[in-house]
Amino acid sequence: SALVLNRTLLSASSITMNSSVTEFILLGLTQDPVKQKAVFGVFLIFYLATLLGNFLIVVTIKTSRTLGSPMYFFLFYLSFADACFSTTTAPRLIVDALAQKKTISYNECMTQVFAAHFFGCMEILVLILMAFDRYVAICKPLRYTTIMSRHVCSVLVILAWVGSCIHSSAQIFLALRLPFCGPNVIDHYFCDLQPLLKLACMDTYVTNLLVVSNSGAICTVSFIILLISYVVILYSLRNHGTEGRRKALSTCTSHFIVVVLFFGPCIFIYTRPPNTFPIDKTVAVFYTIGTPLLNPLIYTLRNMEVKKAMKKLWCSKVGILCKQKDLSIRDRIITRVQQTMGIVSIEVIIASASSNSWTTEEGL
């Protein structure tokens, strides 16, 4: 295996040496200086909100004892993947909005391609696992605890990590094989295979077919699988009571909103010929920045259990801080009182001693 790894690294190095381009120029979302300042402010707020929202979900699920079901186990990894997926693209977009030189090195570009596809595929696979969890919970409730055991859920997440690694490795292999002979201006805000194919000095027809059969097929097939699972779930809800139907519909609706917002733009980008359009950058914003931002809102605002767990967790944290503050204030008051009582005691002793001395002198 070490020999295979060395050969792979050598072949990748030889491919890189064949390229005369050492860095790329990212044009970003806009070239207007005024709009660039707006992009900086708006997307900085979006990115910080994304990190905060997903961090709250991760910490809440990790520390809460009431959120131990498989759905929240998968939600933990979905929030983690969202935070990482947004981090692969948003910081570069924010920094380049105010930078004079918007360049990215060849190695950084390839790393961004790998990371974006790794965490993007991870999000897709976790969404499928969440849909499978809802299917088992609604359609096979009596066998739910047996099928979705902790061990099974852990194995499924591991398989999702492995599948994401295989997908992103295939993408980076295709990207490393692209020769770049001169043009290095990317009309996008991050490195991806579609804009890179436009700059490659070779016939990219076969490479584009491989991209479509990889990324495009994953997006399309996953979207179809999710749609079928939701249709089956909705069909099976006819046998449930009103309260159970309402709760299941609420959960599935939130999942379906996430699926549409994520898969719609992905299918548009990765299932067509290697042609780039000005609208591609706007469409990419939906699944690289929009979806990771909306996921925490959808899964918290529409989920009473998560909201209650968050409220309990952070109220307890604030309560501990308040108690510590009250204790520190009380300690200071007690210390002050003790000091005051000590001063008073000393004054009483001095006064008593003085009176005794006066009494002694009068007796003499």
Helices and strands as residue ranges (DSSP letters): H 2-17, E 23-26, H 33-63, H 70-98, E 103-105, H 106-139, G 141-143, H 144-147, H 150-176, E 185-186, H 193-199, H 205-211, I 212-216, H 217-236, G 237-239, H 242-270, H 279-285, I 286-290, H 291-301, H 304-363
